[in-house]
Amino acid sequence: MEIVSTMGSGSLGRELDLEVLVSSLQNHLNSSIDANFTSNGMATVRLEEGGPAYTLYRTGSFQIRGAKTEDLLSEAETRFKEVLSEIGVEVPDYEFRHVTSVFMEDLAREVNLEALTIALGMEDSEYEPEQFPGLIYRPPEHEVTLLVFASGKIIVGGTTDRVEAKSAIHQLKDELAVLDRV
């Protein structure tokens, strides 16, 4: 199982003028950083091309998404704090935490999603192929969500704990083994 993405969330403890902040970032980094203003209350920037996305909210909340590992998420957070300090943004009450990771597993086999949905139980799984090509499974024993695809690929979200993700995958593999014997 490999980790494919991480996300962290935090707060600067103050409100932000996003247009002024993005302009200051652009001037400081001597580039036209990639910035997307979704509304006047939210902007997403990348401090370097292909790097993590920083979603900033007028309220001072922020998210860092797209770092490939926990270590890279930590580096992205450190870089963010440094750049804010360099452009003179006062941060009276800084908070940050790793919120979730996305893991991927490949079963190296095809999966009959209709049969798996029935085996897992309709109360814990959703499969509507006209809406989404994968089965959404929320195992009651785990605090994760699994996206299972007919190709055998599985995406695990909702946790930062690799052991929890592996345990949920193991449980799913056990369910598939039972299904194969039927």
Long-range contacts (C-beta under 8 A, 24 or more apart in sequence): 1-103, 1-104, 1-105, 1-156, 1-162, 1-165, 1-166, 1-169, 2-103, 2-104, 3-68, 3-69, 3-70, 3-101, 3-102, 3-103, 3-104, 3-162, 4-68, 4-102, 4-103, 4-104, 4-155, 5-65, 5-66, 5-67, 5-68, 5-101, 5-102, 6-65, 6-66, 6-67, 6-68, 6-69, 6-70, 6-72, 6-73, 6-98, 6-100, 6-101, 6-102, 6-160, 7-63, 7-64, 7-65, 7-66, 7-73, 7-98, 7-99, 7-100, 7-101, 8-63, 8-64, 8-67, 8-73, 8-76, 8-77, 8-96, 8-97, 8-98, 8-99, 9-61, 9-62, 9-63, 9-64, 9-96, 9-97, 9-99, 10-61, 10-62, 10-63, 10-64, 10-77, 10-94, 10-95, 10-96, 10-97, 11-59, 11-60, 11-61, 11-62, 11-93, 11-94, 11-95, 12-60, 12-61, 12-62, 12-84, 12-89, 12-91, 12-92, 12-93, 12-94, 13-60, 13-91, 13-92, 13-93, 13-94, 13-95, 14-60, 14-90, 14-91, 14-92, 14-93, 15-58, 15-59, 15-60, 16-56, 16-57, 16-58, 16-59, 16-60, 16-89, 17-58, 18-42, 18-43, 18-56, 18-58, 21-56, 21-87, 21-89, 24-87, 24-88, 24-89, 25-83, 25-87, 28-83, 28-86, 28-87, 29-83, 47-79, 47-80, 47-83, 51-76, 52-76, 54-80, 63-99, 70-98, 70-101, 70-160, 73-98, 98-160, 99-160, 100-157, 100-158, 100-159, 100-160, 101-157, 101-159, 101-160, 101-162, 101-165, 102-155, 102-156, 102-157, 103-155, 103-156, 103-157, 103-162, 103-165, 104-153, 104-154, 104-155, 104-156, 105-153, 105-154, 105-156, 105-169, 106-152, 106-153, 106-154, 107-152, 107-153, 107-154, 107-173, 107-176, 108-152, 109-152, 110-150, 110-151, 110-152, 111-148, 111-149, 111-150, 111-151, 111-152, 111-176, 112-150, 112-179, 113-148, 113-149, 113-150, 115-179, 116-148, 116-175, 116-176, 116-179, 119-175, 119-178, 119-179, 120-175, 137-172, 139-168, 139-171, 139-172, 141-168, 141-171, 142-167, 142-168, 142-171, 144-168, 146-172, 148-172
